[in-house]
Amino acid sequence: MNHPPKITFAQMRASGAREILIYCRDHRCGHHVESDADGWPDDVRLSDIEPRFTCQRCGQRGAEIRPKFSEAPMGTG
């Protein structure tokens, strides 16, 4: 199954995210981990690395990778 290309690590970092969330591709599993994104080159797309991951819980090959944005502050002051 082909998925649309995602942003590059450079674009992700420019938006303020420094970590990624890696979700198991099997929606029934629900396993996910967080990872530091500093080791990935700027020109690599998040979608480029998704096929490289294997879930440590269920063994499913492939992942859904998203930037981990910091939580927005609540209220105005």
N, C-alpha and C positions, 0 to 999 in steps of 0.2 A: 504494500500500500504506500503510495507516495503522499507525502505531506508537504504543504507549501514551505518555501524557504523562510527562515526566521532571520532576525537581526544578527549582525556580527558582534563579536565580543567588544570591539571598539565602540560600536553604537550603544551597546548595553552600558559600558563604563561611562560613556558621555552622558547617559541619562541618570547616572548616580548609583547604579547597582554594581556591587563588587563580588557578589556571591550568586550561585545558581541553585535552583531547586530541581532535583532529578526525580521524576515520578516513574514508577513502573508502567509500562505500556498496557499491561493487563488491568483494566478498570476494576476487576474483581479482587485483585491483590491489594491495591491501595498503598503499597510500600513506597516511601520516599525518603530521600536524604538531602542534606544541604552540603554544598561544596564551595570552596574558595575558587574564584574564576581567574585569579591573577596569572596562573600558569598557561593559559590558552592564548595563542597569538591573536592580535587584533583583527586580522582578516578572516578568521574562521567564523562561520555561522553556527549558531546554537544547533540548528537542524543538521549540520554536517557531522556532528559528533553523536547524535542520538542513537544511530545503529550500533555504536561501539559498546554500549552499556548492556549488562546482564543483571537482572534483579537478583539480589542475594537471598531473597526470601522464596520466590517461586520459580526462578530460573528463566523467566520470560526474557527474550532478547529484544533489545530496543527500549528506548526511554522517551519520555516527554520532558523536555528541558525548558525551564523558564527563568528569567531573571528574578532575583530576590530583591525587591525594592524595600526600603525601610518604611516603617509604618508612618502614615501621615499624623502629624500632631493633632490632637483633639482640641476644639475650642479656638478662640481667637486671642487668648491672652491670659 
